[in-house]
Amino acid sequence: MSTYQEDKEVQGRRWIILIVLNLFTFMATLDGSIVNIALPVLSKELGLPIAQIEWVATAYLMAICAAILFFGKLGDIFGKIRIFKIGTIVFIFGSLLCGFSASLPFLIASRIIQAIGASMTMANSQGIVTDIFPATERGKSLGMIGIFVALGSIAGPSLGGIIVSTLGWEYIFWVNVPIGVIAIIMGWRLLPRDLIKVKARIDVPGSVLFAVFIVALFAGLLLGQQIGYSNNGIILSLIVAAVALVRFLTVEKRSEHPLIQLSLFRNPLFSVSILCGFLVFTANFTFNIIAPFYAQNMLGLSPFDAGFLLMLLPICMVIVAPISGALSDKIGSELLTLAGLIVMVIAQFGFAMLHEGSSVPVVGLWIAMLGIGGGLFQSPNNSLIMSQVPRTQLGSAGSVNSLVRNVGMVVGITLATTILFRVMSTKAGHRVTGLIPGRDDIFLAGMHVAFTTSACICLAAALLTGWRMYQAKVVKRRSGSEAKA
């Protein structure tokens, strides 16, 4: 068989294969956010300040972003399914080690192992789906991946709170083990052998330079919030990141077997779709970091009730994403991505108008609209990205898409908290890095600016998408006129 579409046995079990892939997509994405709610408990039990214990969360995201392009390329060379299978085992092993950690260095090392496994699965899952599913079902199948990405990234705080309060922080990691073992057994039995492999060498210089860029950038951004961006060490870190990025791009242009095919970005549909995906995750993670504080401290909701209110977002995405994915297979993706972005812009501006007296139903409406917009956007956008790529580069393209998603998460969190605390500090007249008791007005001022910024980011993505659609129509009209002539 030259393609999986010609293999009746694979086609007969393609939806079960998708479930296996999505289980690891969910767990790998969930572990990027679920640990946040356990940080106070970890800080107390390990006897460490919050500033140090935060690296348990950030080390995971940094390792994923640093390694994901490498494992995407490795999937193209040795087989996407083979790398995915190995990644599932590494991820579960890392999860097991995390629960047994008794010190911060051991826990961070375990999280890095876990992240390496996660990056191996994330980098190749979209490529596997694009390979296995026919083009008529691509939007629907990639939409399902979008659902589990949304569930994993948004459901972490509420699910983590339940696990920590009932079982203990160790089970945040151990809950992956039984689910993962079942998924591993199913995956090794159901996933077919790789059909597409590329004869190429591993780009070691590019891999090292990209890892240096990611680590230096994230370290500079995250530490800069704690000690200030005027610190010499932070400035040096950001300079190193910039130099590494420029050098990486230079090496990739000259490399015979580059880590990432820069030629992919010559396709405007691929580039704009990737950029829009980055902007949406940046904007949505502004909500993800600020909304829990608003729900609990401004609306006076308990953590349990706040968790249920925030769950409206992933619930709406779960409902809308598969419908949007199926529609994109029939009517195309671009109109749906534009509609989703417009809905998200409205929701983000709605958040910017909230205050301490806003009713819970109104807040719930804006949260639901953000979920609906995200569901409308994600599935068609993923389909647009993967449909523009040759089969031999699906691993690389999938890893770029996952990388952009994870970088967007970090940038969104960093941008939101930087804006929030900068405005709060200006209003308070001194440096602020947390809530000020009795001064809800100061928090709300910072929240309004942060959400206005995220709304403008979504608006920029919508305008970019609208411009792309207009240009496509112009080209189509010209082609039609030339054909008639």
FENLINZI-V237337 format. One record per helix or strand of 3 or more residues. SS is the DSSP state (alpha for helix, beta for strand). FROM is the first residue (numbers start at 1). TO is the last residue. Records with the same first field share a line. If there is no record, write none. Layout:
# FENLINZI-V237337
SS = FROM-TO, FROM-TO
This chain:
# FENLINZI-V237337
alpha = 4-6, 8-12, 14-30, 34-46, 50-53, 55-78, 80-99, 104-132, 135-166, 170-190, 204-227, 232-254, 262-266, 268-298, 303-331, 334-352, 360-387, 391-428, 440-484
